Amino acid sequence: MAESAAQALSILRDPTQFKWYVIPLFALVVIVYANEIERRNWSLVFAGLAYWGMDWFNEIWNGLVFHFTQYAPVWGAPGATAYLILIGLNIEICFMFAVAGIGFAKMLPPDKRMKVLGIPNRLFFAIAGSIFCVIVEILLNAANALTWEYPWWNAGAPWLIFLIGYLPFFLVSFWVYDMESVRKKAITVGTILGFDLACLIVFAGILGWI
């Protein structure tokens, strides 16, 4: 087992790690969503939830990688945290992803047919957002806050981080944002989050794999 994985495993879902700053962070997440709900900006609300749900999906399979290899997850979060939910997901990352989708969706032009540098703007912003997130991850890895143990997933080979780690988040989030009806948005996001919840119940709650 990699040292970083052993370190993360030692604090996994350990309630003694709790820090009080979790409470104001949670309040800020609530405020972000409450503001958009008050304005009835359902496209932003569901885009944000879709982005968050896609991250949960990635964190679940990342935990399964560690379970089956018993070496390391694809990415780990062994550093200081108020609560480590899954081996690569702490409470701080979770709250960040909960609001990140709203922030990125706010940058989208109203006209989805508009092009930027000859590229459909939704695809352009998905690519640009993914590149930005990969750069942030490289900085976090350099600070040893986020660990990578595999040669195909690191700063020297960032392609999979871009293609698997982030691009689907943006594409799905923007797809939900542009859906014609609130009902379609709700059904799609409900399906994503429902699938995540089912996986957590099975793989974490019942089997104890992640």
MARVO-953173 format. One record per residue: residue number from 1; y, x, z of N, C-alpha, C in turn; residue in one letter. Coordinates in steps of 0.05 Angstrom, whole numbers, plus 32768, in hexadecimal, padded with zeros to 4 digits. Layout:
residues N
+-----+------+------+------+------+------+------+------+------+------+---+
:   k :  n_y :  n_x :  n_z : ca_y : ca_x : ca_z :  c_y :  c_x :  c_z : r :
+-----+------+------+------+------+------+------+------+------+------+---+
: NUM :    Y :    X :    Z :    Y :    X :    Z :    Y :    X :    Z : A :
...
+-----+------+------+------+------+------+------+------+------+------+---+
This chain:
residues 210
+-----+------+------+------+------+------+------+------+------+------+---+
:   k :  n_y :  n_x :  n_z : ca_y : ca_x : ca_z :  c_y :  c_x :  c_z : r :
+-----+------+------+------+------+------+------+------+------+------+---+
:   1 : 7FE8 : 8011 : 8000 : 8000 : 8000 : 8000 : 8019 : 8012 : 8000 : M :
:   2 : 802C : 800B : 7FEF : 8045 : 801A : 7FEE : 8054 : 8017 : 8009 : A :
:   3 : 8062 : 802C : 8010 : 8071 : 802C : 802A : 8085 : 8016 : 802B : E :
:   4 : 8093 : 8011 : 8014 : 80A7 : 7FFC : 8014 : 809A : 7FE0 : 8018 : S :
:   5 : 8082 : 7FDC : 800C : 8074 : 7FC3 : 8010 : 806B : 7FBF : 802D : A :
:   6 : 8062 : 7FD4 : 8039 : 8059 : 7FD3 : 8055 : 8071 : 7FCC : 8067 : A :
:   7 : 8088 : 7FD8 : 8061 : 80A0 : 7FD3 : 8071 : 80A9 : 7FB5 : 806E : Q :
:   8 : 80A8 : 7FAB : 8055 : 80AF : 7F8F : 8051 : 809B : 7F7C : 805F : A :
:   9 : 8082 : 7F83 : 805C : 806D : 7F72 : 8068 : 8070 : 7F71 : 8087 : L :
:  10 : 807A : 7F86 : 8093 : 807C : 7F87 : 80B0 : 8091 : 7F74 : 80BB : S :
:  11 : 80A4 : 7F6B : 80AA : 80B9 : 7F59 : 80B3 : 80B8 : 7F3E : 80A5 : I :
:  12 : 80A3 : 7F39 : 8095 : 80A1 : 7F21 : 8085 : 80A0 : 7F09 : 8098 : L :
:  13 : 80B3 : 7EF7 : 8094 : 80B5 : 7EDE : 80A4 : 80B5 : 7EE3 : 80C2 : R :
:  14 : 80C2 : 7EF8 : 80CA : 80C4 : 7EFF : 80E6 : 80DD : 7EF3 : 80F2 : D :
:  15 : 80DB : 7EDE : 8103 : 80F3 : 7ED1 : 810C : 8105 : 7EE2 : 811E : P :
:  16 : 80FA : 7EF8 : 8128 : 810B : 7F09 : 8139 : 8120 : 7F18 : 8129 : T :
:  17 : 811E : 7F17 : 810E : 8132 : 7F24 : 80FD : 814B : 7F13 : 80FB : Q :
:  18 : 814B : 7EFB : 8105 : 8162 : 7EE8 : 8102 : 817C : 7EF4 : 810A : F :
:  19 : 8191 : 7EEF : 80F9 : 81AC : 7EF7 : 80FF : 81BE : 7EDE : 80FC : K :
:  20 : 81D3 : 7EDC : 810C : 81E4 : 7EC4 : 810C : 81F4 : 7EC1 : 80F2 : W :
:  21 : 81F7 : 7ED6 : 80E3 : 8207 : 7ED3 : 80CA : 81F9 : 7EC1 : 80B6 : Y :
:  22 : 81E0 : 7EBB : 80BA : 81D2 : 7EA8 : 80A8 : 81DF : 7E8D : 80A8 : V :
:  23 : 81E9 : 7E85 : 80BF : 81F5 : 7E6A : 80C2 : 820E : 7E67 : 80B1 : I :
:  24 : 8222 : 7E79 : 80B2 : 8239 : 7E76 : 80A0 : 8232 : 7E7A : 8083 : P :
:  25 : 821E : 7E8A : 807D : 8215 : 7E8D : 8061 : 820A : 7E73 : 8056 : L :
:  26 : 81FA : 7E65 : 8067 : 81EF : 7E4B : 805F : 8206 : 7E37 : 805C : F :
:  27 : 8219 : 7E38 : 806E : 8230 : 7E26 : 806C : 823F : 7E2A : 8051 : A :
:  28 : 8242 : 7E43 : 8049 : 8250 : 7E48 : 8030 : 8241 : 7E3D : 8018 : L :
:  29 : 8226 : 7E3F : 8018 : 8216 : 7E33 : 8003 : 821A : 7E15 : 8002 : V :
:  30 : 821A : 7E08 : 801A : 821E : 7DEB : 801B : 823A : 7DE4 : 8010 : V :
:  31 : 824E : 7DF4 : 8017 : 8269 : 7DEE : 800E : 826B : 7DF0 : 7FEF : I :
:  32 : 825E : 7E04 : 7FE3 : 825F : 7E07 : 7FC6 : 8253 : 7DEF : 7FB9 : V :
:  33 : 823C : 7DE5 : 7FC2 : 8230 : 7DCE : 7FB6 : 823F : 7DB4 : 7FBD : Y :
:  34 : 824A : 7DB2 : 7FD5 : 8259 : 7D9B : 7FDD : 8272 : 7D97 : 7FCB : A :
:  35 : 827F : 7DAE : 7FC5 : 8297 : 7DAC : 7FB4 : 8290 : 7DA2 : 7F98 : N :
:  36 : 827A : 7DAB : 7F8D : 8272 : 7DA2 : 7F72 : 8268 : 7D84 : 7F73 : E :
:  37 : 825B : 7D7D : 7F88 : 8251 : 7D61 : 7F8A : 826A : 7D4F : 7F8E : I :
:  38 : 827D : 7D57 : 7F9E : 8296 : 7D47 : 7FA2 : 82A4 : 7D42 : 7F87 : E :
:  39 : 82A4 : 7D56 : 7F76 : 82B0 : 7D53 : 7F5B : 829D : 7D47 : 7F47 : R :
:  40 : 8285 : 7D41 : 7F4F : 8270 : 7D35 : 7F3E : 826A : 7D47 : 7F26 : R :
:  41 : 826B : 7D62 : 7F2B : 8264 : 7D75 : 7F17 : 8246 : 7D7A : 7F17 : N :
:  42 : 8237 : 7D65 : 7F0E : 821A : 7D66 : 7F10 : 820E : 7D7C : 7EFF : W :
:  43 : 821B : 7D82 : 7EE9 : 8210 : 7D98 : 7ED8 : 8210 : 7DB2 : 7EE7 : S :
:  44 : 8225 : 7DB8 : 7EF6 : 8226 : 7DD0 : 7F06 : 8212 : 7DD0 : 7F1D : L :
:  45 : 8210 : 7DB9 : 7F2A : 81FD : 7DB6 : 7F41 : 81E0 : 7DBC : 7F38 : V :
:  46 : 81D8 : 7DAF : 7F22 : 81BD : 7DB2 : 7F19 : 81B8 : 7DCD : 7F0B : F :
:  47 : 81CD : 7DD9 : 7EFF : 81CA : 7DF4 : 7EF4 : 81C5 : 7E08 : 7F0A : A :
:  48 : 81D4 : 7E04 : 7F20 : 81D0 : 7E16 : 7F37 : 81B5 : 7E13 : 7F43 : G :
:  49 : 81AB : 7DFB : 7F46 : 8190 : 7DF6 : 7F52 : 817A : 7E01 : 7F3F : L :
:  50 : 817F : 7DFE : 7F25 : 816B : 7E08 : 7F12 : 8169 : 7E27 : 7F14 : A :
:  51 : 8180 : 7E34 : 7F16 : 8181 : 7E51 : 7F18 : 8172 : 7E5A : 7F32 : Y :
:  52 : 8177 : 7E4C : 7F47 : 816A : 7E51 : 7F61 : 814C : 7E4D : 7F60 : W :
:  53 : 8144 : 7E37 : 7F53 : 8128 : 7E31 : 7F50 : 8119 : 7E46 : 7F3F : G :
:  54 : 8126 : 7E50 : 7F2B : 811A : 7E65 : 7F1B : 8116 : 7E7F : 7F2B : M :
:  55 : 8128 : 7E85 : 7F3D : 8125 : 7E9C : 7F4E : 810D : 7E98 : 7F60 : D :
:  56 : 810A : 7E80 : 7F6C : 80F3 : 7E7B : 7F7D : 80D9 : 7E80 : 7F6E : W :
:  57 : 80D8 : 7E77 : 7F55 : 80BF : 7E7B : 7F45 : 80B9 : 7E99 : 7F42 : F :
:  58 : 80CE : 7EA9 : 7F3C : 80CA : 7EC6 : 7F3A : 80C1 : 7ED2 : 7F54 : N :
:  59 : 80CD : 7EC9 : 7F6A : 80C6 : 7ED4 : 7F84 : 80A9 : 7ECE : 7F8C : E :
:  60 : 80A0 : 7EB7 : 7F84 : 8084 : 7EAE : 7F8A : 8070 : 7EC0 : 7F7B : I :
:  61 : 8074 : 7EC4 : 7F60 : 8061 : 7ED5 : 7F52 : 8063 : 7EF2 : 7F5B : W :
:  62 : 807B : 7EFA : 7F63 : 807E : 7F15 : 7F6D : 806E : 7F19 : 7F87 : N :
:  63 : 806E : 7F05 : 7F98 : 805D : 7F06 : 7FB0 : 803F : 7F07 : 7FA9 : G :
:  64 : 8038 : 7EF8 : 7F94 : 801C : 7EF8 : 7F8C : 8013 : 7F13 : 7F81 : L :
:  65 : 8025 : 7F21 : 7F73 : 801F : 7F3C : 7F69 : 8017 : 7F4E : 7F81 : V :
:  66 : 8027 : 7F4C : 7F96 : 8020 : 7F5D : 7FAE : 8005 : 7F54 : 7FB9 : F :
:  67 : 8000 : 7F3A : 7FBB : 7FE7 : 7F31 : 7FC6 : 7FCF : 7F3C : 7FB7 : H :
:  68 : 7FD0 : 7F3B : 7F9D : 7FB9 : 7F43 : 7F8D : 7FB7 : 7F61 : 7F89 : F :
:  69 : 7FCD : 7F70 : 7F8A : 7FCC : 7F8D : 7F87 : 7FC8 : 7F9B : 7FA2 : T :
:  70 : 7FD3 : 7F8E : 7FB7 : 7FD4 : 7F9B : 7FD2 : 7FE2 : 7FB6 : 7FD1 : Q :
:  71 : 7FF2 : 7FBA : 7FBC : 8001 : 7FD3 : 7FBA : 801F : 7FCE : 7FBF : Y :
:  72 : 802A : 7FBD : 7FAE : 8047 : 7FB8 : 7FB1 : 804E : 7F9F : 7FA0 : A :
:  73 : 8063 : 7F91 : 7FA8 : 806D : 7F7C : 7F96 : 807C : 7F8A : 7F7F : P :
:  74 : 8084 : 7F7B : 7F6B : 8093 : 7F87 : 7F55 : 80AF : 7F90 : 7F60 : V :
:  75 : 80BA : 7F80 : 7F72 : 80D2 : 7F88 : 7F80 : 80CF : 7F7F : 7F9E : W :
:  76 : 80D9 : 7F90 : 7FAF : 80D7 : 7F8A : 7FCC : 80F2 : 7F8B : 7FD9 : G :
:  77 : 80F4 : 7F7E : 7FF0 : 810D : 7F7D : 7FFF : 8107 : 7F85 : 801C : A :
:  78 : 8101 : 7F9F : 8021 : 80F9 : 7FA7 : 803C : 810F : 7FAE : 804F : P :
:  79 : 8128 : 7FAC : 8046 : 813E : 7FB5 : 8056 : 8146 : 7FA1 : 806B : G :
:  80 : 815D : 7FA6 : 8079 : 8167 : 7F95 : 808E : 816D : 7F79 : 8083 : A :
:  81 : 8165 : 7F65 : 8091 : 8169 : 7F49 : 8088 : 8168 : 7F37 : 80A1 : T :
:  82 : 8173 : 7F20 : 809E : 8171 : 7F0C : 80B3 : 8157 : 7EFC : 80B2 : A :
:  83 : 814A : 7EFD : 809B : 8130 : 7EF0 : 8098 : 8124 : 7EF7 : 807D : Y :
:  84 : 810C : 7F01 : 807C : 80FE : 7F07 : 8063 : 80EB : 7EF0 : 805D : L :
:  85 : 80F2 : 7EE0 : 8049 : 80E3 : 7EC8 : 8042 : 80C9 : 7ECF : 8034 : I :
:  86 : 80CC : 7EDE : 801E : 80B5 : 7EE8 : 800F : 80BA : 7F06 : 800C : L :
:  87 : 80A6 : 7F15 : 8004 : 80A7 : 7F32 : 8005 : 80BE : 7F3E : 7FF5 : I :
:  88 : 80C8 : 7F2F : 7FE0 : 80DF : 7F38 : 7FD1 : 80F7 : 7F27 : 7FD4 : G :
:  89 : 80F6 : 7F14 : 7FE7 : 810C : 7F00 : 7FE9 : 8115 : 7EFD : 8006 : L :
:  90 : 812D : 7F06 : 800C : 8138 : 7F02 : 8027 : 814B : 7EEA : 8026 : N :
:  91 : 8153 : 7EE1 : 803E : 8165 : 7ECA : 8040 : 817F : 7ECE : 8032 : I :
:  92 : 8189 : 7EE7 : 8033 : 81A3 : 7EED : 8026 : 81A1 : 7EEB : 8008 : E :
:  93 : 818B : 7EF5 : 7FFC : 8187 : 7EF2 : 7FDF : 8184 : 7ED5 : 7FD8 : I :
:  94 : 8175 : 7EC6 : 7FE8 : 8171 : 7EAA : 7FE3 : 818B : 7E9B : 7FE1 : C :
:  95 : 819D : 7E9F : 7FF5 : 81B7 : 7E91 : 7FF4 : 81C7 : 7E9A : 7FDC : F :
:  96 : 81C6 : 7EB4 : 7FD5 : 81D5 : 7EBD : 7FBE : 81CC : 7EAF : 7FA5 : M :
:  97 : 81B2 : 7EAD : 7FA0 : 81A8 : 7EA0 : 7F88 : 81AE : 7E82 : 7F89 : F :
:  98 : 81B0 : 7E76 : 7FA0 : 81B6 : 7E5A : 7FA3 : 81D1 : 7E53 : 7F97 : A :
:  99 : 81E4 : 7E65 : 7F98 : 81FF : 7E5F : 7F8E : 8205 : 7E6E : 7F74 : V :
: 100 : 81F5 : 7E83 : 7F6D : 81FB : 7E93 : 7F56 : 81FB : 7E83 : 7F3C : A :
: 101 : 81E8 : 7E70 : 7F3A : 81E6 : 7E60 : 7F22 : 81FF : 7E50 : 7F1D : G :
: 102 : 820B : 7E45 : 7F32 : 8224 : 7E36 : 7F2F : 823A : 7E49 : 7F26 : I :
: 103 : 823C : 7E60 : 7F31 : 8251 : 7E73 : 7F29 : 824F : 7E7B : 7F0C : G :
: 104 : 8237 : 7E81 : 7F03 : 8233 : 7E89 : 7EE7 : 8238 : 7E71 : 7ED4 : F :
: 105 : 8230 : 7E59 : 7EDC : 8234 : 7E42 : 7ECA : 8251 : 7E3B : 7EC8 : A :
: 106 : 8261 : 7E41 : 7EDC : 827E : 7E3C : 7EDA : 828B : 7E4C : 7EC4 : K :
: 107 : 827E : 7E62 : 7EBB : 828A : 7E72 : 7EA6 : 8285 : 7E67 : 7E8A : M :
: 108 : 8273 : 7E54 : 7E88 : 826C : 7E4A : 7E6E : 8283 : 7E3A : 7E61 : L :
: 109 : 8288 : 7E3F : 7E47 : 829C : 7E30 : 7E38 : 8293 : 7E12 : 7E36 : P :
: 110 : 82A6 : 7E00 : 7E36 : 829F : 7DE3 : 7E34 : 828F : 7DDD : 7E1A : P :
: 111 : 8295 : 7DEB : 7E04 : 8288 : 7DE6 : 7DEB : 8270 : 7DF9 : 7DE9 : D :
: 112 : 8258 : 7DED : 7DEA : 8240 : 7DFD : 7DEA : 823A : 7E08 : 7DCE : K :
: 113 : 8248 : 7DFE : 7DB9 : 8244 : 7E08 : 7D9E : 8255 : 7E20 : 7D97 : R :
: 114 : 8268 : 7E26 : 7DA9 : 827A : 7E3D : 7DA4 : 826A : 7E57 : 7DA6 : M :
: 115 : 8272 : 7E6A : 7D95 : 8265 : 7E84 : 7D95 : 8276 : 7E9A : 7DA0 : K :
: 116 : 826A : 7EAD : 7DAD : 8278 : 7EC5 : 7DB7 : 826C : 7EDD : 7DAA : V :
: 117 : 827C : 7EEC : 7D9B : 8273 : 7F03 : 7D8C : 825C : 7EFB : 7D79 : L :
: 118 : 825E : 7EE3 : 7D6E : 824A : 7EDA : 7D5B : 8230 : 7ECF : 7D68 : G :
: 119 : 822F : 7ECE : 7D82 : 8217 : 7EC5 : 7D91 : 821E : 7EAB : 7D9E : I :
: 120 : 820B : 7E97 : 7D9D : 8210 : 7E7E : 7DAC : 8218 : 7E84 : 7DC9 : P :
: 121 : 822D : 7E77 : 7DD3 : 8238 : 7E80 : 7DEC : 8225 : 7E7E : 7E04 : N :
: 122 : 8212 : 7E6A : 7E03 : 81FF : 7E68 : 7E19 : 81ED : 7E81 : 7E1A : R :
: 123 : 81E4 : 7E89 : 7E03 : 81D3 : 7EA1 : 7E01 : 81E3 : 7EBA : 7E09 : L :
: 124 : 81FC : 7EBB : 7DFF : 820D : 7ED2 : 7E06 : 8210 : 7ED5 : 7E24 : F :
: 125 : 8217 : 7EBF : 7E31 : 821B : 7EC1 : 7E4E : 8201 : 7EC5 : 7E5D : F :
: 126 : 81EB : 7EBC : 7E52 : 81D1 : 7EC1 : 7E5F : 81CA : 7EDF : 7E5E : A :
: 127 : 81CF : 7EEB : 7E47 : 81CA : 7F08 : 7E43 : 81DD : 7F18 : 7E55 : I :
: 128 : 81F7 : 7F11 : 7E54 : 820B : 7F20 : 7E63 : 8205 : 7F1D : 7E81 : A :
: 129 : 81FF : 7F05 : 7E8A : 81F9 : 7F01 : 7EA6 : 81E0 : 7F10 : 7EAF : G :
: 130 : 81CC : 7F11 : 7E9E : 81B3 : 7F1F : 7EA5 : 81B8 : 7F3D : 7EA7 : S :
: 131 : 81C8 : 7F48 : 7E94 : 81CF : 7F65 : 7E95 : 81DE : 7F6B : 7EAF : I :
: 132 : 81F1 : 7F5A : 7EB6 : 8200 : 7F5E : 7ECF : 81ED : 7F5E : 7EE7 : F :
: 133 : 81DB : 7F4B : 7EE8 : 81C8 : 7F4A : 7EFF : 81B5 : 7F62 : 7F00 : C :
: 134 : 81AD : 7F6C : 7EE9 : 819C : 7F84 : 7EE8 : 81AC : 7F9C : 7EF3 : V :
: 135 : 81C5 : 7F9E : 7EEC : 81D5 : 7FB4 : 7EF6 : 81D8 : 7FB2 : 7F15 : I :
: 136 : 81DC : 7F9A : 7F1F : 81DD : 7F96 : 7F3C : 81C3 : 7F9E : 7F49 : V :
: 137 : 81AC : 7F97 : 7F3D : 8192 : 7F9E : 7F48 : 818E : 7FBC : 7F49 : E :
: 138 : 8197 : 7FCA : 7F34 : 8195 : 7FE7 : 7F33 : 81A5 : 7FF3 : 7F4A : I :
: 139 : 81BD : 7FE9 : 7F4F : 81CD : 7FF2 : 7F66 : 81BF : 7FED : 7F80 : L :
: 140 : 81B3 : 7FD5 : 7F83 : 81A5 : 7FCF : 7F9C : 818D : 7FE1 : 7FA0 : L :
: 141 : 817F : 7FE7 : 7F8A : 8168 : 7FF9 : 7F8B : 8172 : 8015 : 7F93 : N :
: 142 : 8188 : 801E : 7F88 : 8193 : 8038 : 7F8F : 819A : 803A : 7FAD : A :
: 143 : 81A1 : 8023 : 7FB8 : 81A8 : 8022 : 7FD5 : 818F : 801D : 7FE6 : A :
: 144 : 8178 : 801B : 7FD9 : 815E : 8016 : 7FE6 : 815D : 7FFB : 7FF4 : N :
: 145 : 816E : 7FE9 : 7FEB : 816D : 7FCD : 7FF6 : 8158 : 7FBD : 7FE7 : A :
: 146 : 8153 : 7FC5 : 7FCE : 813F : 7FB7 : 7FBD : 812C : 7FCD : 7FB3 : L :
: 147 : 8113 : 7FCB : 7FB7 : 8100 : 7FE0 : 7FB0 : 80EF : 7FD9 : 7F98 : T :
: 148 : 80EA : 7FEE : 7F87 : 80D9 : 7FEB : 7F6F : 80C4 : 8001 : 7F71 : W :
: 149 : 80AB : 7FFA : 7F6D : 8095 : 800E : 7F6F : 8086 : 8012 : 7F55 : E :
: 150 : 808C : 8002 : 7F40 : 807D : 8003 : 7F27 : 808F : 8010 : 7F12 : Y :
: 151 : 8083 : 8022 : 7F01 : 8093 : 8030 : 7EEC : 809E : 801E : 7ED6 : P :
: 152 : 8092 : 8007 : 7ED3 : 809B : 7FF4 : 7EBE : 80B1 : 7FE1 : 7EC8 : W :
: 153 : 80B9 : 7FE4 : 7EE1 : 80CE : 7FD3 : 7EED : 80E0 : 7FE4 : 7EFE : W :
: 154 : 80F3 : 7FF2 : 7EF2 : 8105 : 8003 : 7F00 : 811E : 8009 : 7EF0 : N :
: 155 : 8130 : 8019 : 7EFB : 8149 : 801E : 7EED : 8145 : 802C : 7ED2 : A :
: 156 : 812F : 803B : 7ED0 : 8129 : 8049 : 7EB6 : 811D : 8037 : 7EA1 : G :
: 157 : 8113 : 8020 : 7EAA : 8107 : 800D : 7E97 : 8110 : 7FF1 : 7E9F : A :
: 158 : 8129 : 7FEA : 7E9B : 8134 : 7FD1 : 7EA5 : 812E : 7FB8 : 7E93 : P :
: 159 : 811E : 7FBC : 7E7E : 811B : 7FA7 : 7E6A : 810D : 7F8E : 7E76 : W :
: 160 : 80F8 : 7F92 : 7E86 : 80EA : 7F7C : 7E92 : 80FB : 7F6E : 7EA7 : L :
: 161 : 810B : 7F7E : 7EB5 : 811E : 7F72 : 7EC9 : 8130 : 7F5F : 7EBB : I :
: 162 : 813A : 7F67 : 7EA4 : 814B : 7F56 : 7E94 : 813D : 7F3E : 7E88 : F :
: 163 : 8126 : 7F42 : 7E7C : 8118 : 7F2D : 7E6D : 8109 : 7F19 : 7E80 : L :
: 164 : 80FE : 7F23 : 7E96 : 80EE : 7F12 : 7EA8 : 80FE : 7F0C : 7EC1 : I :
: 165 : 810C : 7F21 : 7ECB : 8119 : 7F1E : 7EE4 : 8131 : 7F0C : 7EE4 : G :
: 166 : 8140 : 7F0A : 7ECD : 8159 : 7EFB : 7ECD : 815E : 7EE9 : 7EB5 : Y :
: 167 : 8157 : 7EF1 : 7E9D : 815E : 7EE1 : 7E86 : 8154 : 7EC4 : 7E88 : L :
: 168 : 813B : 7EBF : 7E91 : 8132 : 7EA3 : 7E94 : 8143 : 7E93 : 7EA7 : P :
: 169 : 814E : 7EA0 : 7EBD : 815F : 7E92 : 7ECF : 8177 : 7E85 : 7EC1 : F :
: 170 : 8184 : 7E96 : 7EB1 : 819C : 7E8D : 7EA3 : 8195 : 7E78 : 7E8D : F :
: 171 : 8181 : 7E7E : 7E7E : 817A : 7E6C : 7E68 : 8173 : 7E50 : 7E72 : L :
: 172 : 8163 : 7E4F : 7E87 : 815B : 7E35 : 7E92 : 8173 : 7E27 : 7EA0 : V :
: 173 : 8183 : 7E36 : 7EAE : 819A : 7E2B : 7EBC : 81AE : 7E1F : 7EA8 : S :
: 174 : 81B4 : 7E2E : 7E92 : 81C6 : 7E24 : 7E7E : 81BB : 7E0D : 7E6E : F :
: 175 : 81A0 : 7E0E : 7E6A : 8193 : 7DF7 : 7E5C : 8196 : 7DDE : 7E6C : W :
: 176 : 8192 : 7DE0 : 7E87 : 8196 : 7DC9 : 7E98 : 81B3 : 7DC0 : 7E98 : V :
: 177 : 81C5 : 7DD3 : 7E99 : 81E2 : 7DCD : 7E99 : 81E9 : 7DBC : 7E81 : Y :
: 178 : 81DD : 7DC1 : 7E69 : 81E5 : 7DB3 : 7E51 : 81D5 : 7D9A : 7E4C : D :
: 179 : 81C2 : 7D93 : 7E5D : 81B3 : 7D7A : 7E59 : 81C6 : 7D62 : 7E58 : M :
: 180 : 81BF : 7D4E : 7E49 : 81D1 : 7D38 : 7E44 : 81D4 : 7D25 : 7E5B : E :
: 181 : 81C0 : 7D22 : 7E6C : 81C1 : 7D0E : 7E81 : 81BB : 7D1B : 7E9C : S :
: 182 : 81C6 : 7D0F : 7EB1 : 81C1 : 7D18 : 7ECC : 81A3 : 7D14 : 7ED3 : V :
: 183 : 8198 : 7CFF : 7EC8 : 817B : 7CF9 : 7ECD : 8169 : 7D10 : 7EC3 : R :
: 184 : 816F : 7D19 : 7EAA : 815F : 7D2F : 7E9F : 8163 : 7D49 : 7EB0 : K :
: 185 : 817B : 7D4E : 7EB8 : 8180 : 7D65 : 7EC9 : 8170 : 7D64 : 7EE3 : K :
: 186 : 8171 : 7D4C : 7EF0 : 8164 : 7D48 : 7F0A : 8145 : 7D4B : 7F07 : A :
: 187 : 813A : 7D40 : 7EF1 : 811D : 7D41 : 7EED : 8115 : 7D5E : 7EE8 : I :
: 188 : 8124 : 7D6D : 7ED8 : 811D : 7D88 : 7ED2 : 811F : 7D9A : 7EEB : T :
: 189 : 8135 : 7D98 : 7EF9 : 8138 : 7DA8 : 7F11 : 8124 : 7DA0 : 7F27 : V :
: 190 : 811F : 7D86 : 7F29 : 810A : 7D7C : 7F3C : 80EF : 7D87 : 7F35 : G :
: 191 : 80E9 : 7D8A : 7F1C : 80CF : 7D95 : 7F13 : 80CD : 7DB3 : 7F1B : T :
: 192 : 80E3 : 7DC1 : 7F16 : 80E3 : 7DDE : 7F1C : 80E0 : 7DE2 : 7F3A : I :
: 193 : 80F0 : 7DD4 : 7F4A : 80EF : 7DD8 : 7F67 : 80D5 : 7DCD : 7F73 : L :
: 194 : 80CB : 7DB7 : 7F67 : 80B2 : 7DAC : 7F70 : 809A : 7DBF : 7F6B : G :
: 195 : 809A : 7DCC : 7F54 : 8086 : 7DE0 : 7F4E : 8087 : 7DF7 : 7F62 : F :
: 196 : 80A0 : 7E00 : 7F67 : 80A4 : 7E16 : 7F7A : 8099 : 7E0E : 7F96 : D :
: 197 : 80A0 : 7DF6 : 7F9E : 8097 : 7DED : 7FB9 : 8078 : 7DEB : 7FBA : L :
: 198 : 806C : 7DE1 : 7FA5 : 804F : 7DDF : 7FA4 : 8042 : 7DFA : 7FA7 : A :
: 199 : 804E : 7E0E : 7F98 : 8043 : 7E29 : 7F99 : 8046 : 7E35 : 7FB5 : C :
: 200 : 805D : 7E30 : 7FC2 : 8061 : 7E3A : 7FDD : 804E : 7E2E : 7FF1 : L :
: 201 : 8049 : 7E14 : 7FEE : 8036 : 7E06 : 8000 : 801A : 7E12 : 7FFD : I :
: 202 : 8012 : 7E16 : 7FE3 : 7FF7 : 7E20 : 7FDE : 7FF4 : 7E3E : 7FE5 : V :
: 203 : 8006 : 7E4F : 7FD9 : 8003 : 7E6C : 7FDC : 800C : 7E77 : 7FF6 : F :
: 204 : 8021 : 7E6A : 8003 : 802A : 7E74 : 801C : 801F : 7E64 : 8033 : A :
: 205 : 8021 : 7E49 : 8031 : 8019 : 7E39 : 8048 : 7FFA : 7E36 : 804B : G :
: 206 : 7FEC : 7E32 : 8036 : 7FCF : 7E2E : 8037 : 7FBF : 7E48 : 8035 : I :
: 207 : 7FC4 : 7E57 : 8020 : 7FB4 : 7E6F : 801B : 7FBF : 7E88 : 802A : L :
: 208 : 7FD8 : 7E88 : 8030 : 7FE4 : 7E9F : 803D : 7FE5 : 7EB8 : 802C : G :
: 209 : 7FE8 : 7EB4 : 8012 : 7FE8 : 7ECB : 8000 : 8003 : 7ED8 : 7FFD : W :
: 210 : 8019 : 7EC9 : 8002 : 8034 : 7ED4 : 7FFD : 8045 : 7ED2 : 8017 : I :
+-----+------+------+------+------+------+------+------+------+------+---+
